[in-house]
């Protein structure tokens, strides 16, 4: 069995070789993104492992021509893959899971940094401004945290927040034990911090928009370590410009051509991102909440396991279609 790994970073290479030996599979490595220029690397393979680069109908047609019937994305989300066309050409798709603690812990970190005004403090410190004016923080235990989505990551976030003695409320269509669920409108109205941990789909696209922002507290903190398109970015910018609200975003809409690239001494071709970067009430990071040793290994290993299960027609917990 041969698997071609696309968009493979240097820090993943050792993990790939370790898994190849462990599961007795042949591999080929392409450090570049999966696209029409690099699709030639697929020839002679059984499956491909990708990340967040789009997979459209033209690519799928070529994969079918090359005899590729299995796509594994080394991500939880799979909205970048045209599933309908994959089904048309009998190409199976799977995703992966990884340690939920990486994103959950990162989410808590972003909450704490937002509450303690760390962006302003660090900017001031670099300018040798050690004054206290305007940087007094708040404590989690005094606040209500609204968690939208209580899957693997959201559930760990709620668990971690218990240690801070915060008041946690949640919204999800599926309820789990020992979590206090409320209607979504109530969560918007009562939460001092709102954190997103729901998948991106037709029902959650632009879940946060002008209508939802109108229901929120004037000084709410919005955390997004899930998917950028859960928030209508232009509506968010308008909200942040006219309220005392704060946003900590590890993801943003239309990020795929920006994040994981080096723009040193170059203009960033993303107007909304440039606007947010210049706002004092916004903390941004480049989609790295998942990025821990444990999670990266999980992503590689589960991609290999998933492909093996698909090829061998075995039960596959990562199967999408």
HELIX and SHEET records of a PDB file:
HELIX    1   1 UNK A   10  UNK A   23  1                                  14    
HELIX    2   2 UNK A   39  UNK A   42  5                                   4    
HELIX    3   3 UNK A   57  UNK A   65  1                                   9    
HELIX    4   4 UNK A   83  UNK A   88  1                                   6    
HELIX    5   5 UNK A  100  UNK A  115  1                                  16    
HELIX    6   6 UNK A  118  UNK A  126  1                                   9    
HELIX    7   7 UNK A  140  UNK A  142  5                                   3    
HELIX    8   8 UNK A  152  UNK A  163  1                                  12    
HELIX    9   9 UNK A  184  UNK A  190  1                                   7    
HELIX   10  10 UNK A  210  UNK A  213  1                                   4    
HELIX   11  11 UNK A  228  UNK A  230  5                                   3    
HELIX   12  12 UNK A  233  UNK A  242  1                                  10    
HELIX   13  13 UNK A  271  UNK A  277  1                                   7    
HELIX   14  14 UNK A  293  UNK A  311  1                                  19    
SHEET    1   A 5 UNK A  26  UNK A  29  0                                        
SHEET    2   A 5 UNK A   2  UNK A   5  1                                        
SHEET    3   A 5 UNK A  47  UNK A  50  1                                        
SHEET    4   A 5 UNK A  70  UNK A  73  1                                        
SHEET    5   A 5 UNK A  92  UNK A  94  1                                        
SHEET    1   B 6 UNK A 167  UNK A 171  0                                        
SHEET    2   B 6 UNK A 144  UNK A 148  1                                        
SHEET    3   B 6 UNK A 193  UNK A 196  1                                        
SHEET    4   B 6 UNK A 221  UNK A 224  1                                        
SHEET    5   B 6 UNK A 246  UNK A 249  1                                        
SHEET    6   B 6 UNK A 282  UNK A 284  1                                        
END                                                                             
